[in-house]
Amino acid sequence: VQLRESGGGMAQSGGSLRLSCAASGFTFSRYDLVWVRHSPEKGPEWVSTINPAGSKTYYADAVKGRFTISRDNAKNTGYLQMNSLKPEDTALYYCASRQARNYSDNYRFPGIRTLYDVWGQGTQVTVSS
C-alpha cells in the first residue's frame, strides 16, 4: 500500500507547478484523494479533496481558484495543478487517501496526513517572491 508524490520544486511567485500522486497496492478508484501540506510557519494544512469518481472537489479557501485537483483512476494517479503560486504556498505537500465518504457542507478535512488511511512521503514546493 503506497502513495508517491512527484513534481515538486521551485517556482517564482505567479508561476505554476503540477504535482502527481501515484498509488499502488490498494483500490485507488474507491478512495478519496486528498492533498495536505505542512510548513514550519503554519503547520499542517488541508489543501484539497476529490471523490473517487472525480465528480466532487473541495478546496481550502487559501487555494480556491488557483489550485485544481484531479485524478485518473485508469492510471492510479492523482494530480494537483497549482497556478498563481504565492510564497505562502511554500510547504511540503503530501497526498493521502481514505475510503470514500459523504461530507456535509461544514465538514472540516484533517490537515494531518496520518489521520488518513494511506499517505506519501511528500514533495517540497518552494515559491520565491
Beta strands, then each sheet from edge to edge (+ up, - down):
strand 1: 2-6
strand 2: 9-12
strand 3: 17-24
strand 4: 31-39
strand 5: 43-50
strand 6: 57-59
strand 7: 67-72
strand 8: 77-82
strand 9: 91-99
strand 10: 118-119
strand 11: 123-128
sheet 1: 1+ 3- 8+ 7-
sheet 2: 2+ 11+ 9- 4+ 5- 6+
sheet 3: 2+ 11+ 9- 10+
end
